[in-house]
Amino acid sequence: MTKSTCRGCGAPIIWLKTPGGKSMPCDPSPVYYKAVPGGKDRIVTTRGEVVSCEIVPGADATDAGYRPHWATCPKAGDFKRR
C-alpha cells in the first residue's frame, strides 16, 4: 500500500494492487460493507479485488475495504479517458 496525494483534488489516497498487477487509487480510510452481487457501491479489498456491495454500519458488515477514490473525488471526470 503506497500513500500519495490526488492530482485532481489534493486529497490523500492510497494505491492498492489489483490481482492483475495494476494500481488502483483508493481513499485511505477503510469502510464497512456487505457484499451484494450487483450492488450500487464498489469496494477494493486489501487483496486488490473489487467487490460489488452496499456500504453499511459496522454491526451489519461482512468485511471492511477501501472506496475507490474515483467514487468520492470531485475531479474524477477530469481523469476519464476519452
Secondary structure as GFF3:
##gff-version 3
##sequence-region A 1 82
A	DSSP	beta_strand	2	5	.	.	.	ID=ss1
A	DSSP	beta_strand	12	17	.	.	.	ID=ss2
A	DSSP	beta_strand	23	26	.	.	.	ID=ss3
A	DSSP	beta_strand	31	35	.	.	.	ID=ss4
A	DSSP	beta_strand	41	44	.	.	.	ID=ss5
A	DSSP	beta_strand	50	55	.	.	.	ID=ss6
A	DSSP	three_ten_helix	58	60	.	.	.	ID=ss7
A	DSSP	beta_strand	63	65	.	.	.	ID=ss8
A	DSSP	three_ten_helix	69	71	.	.	.	ID=ss9
A	DSSP	three_ten_helix	76	79	.	.	.	ID=ss10
###
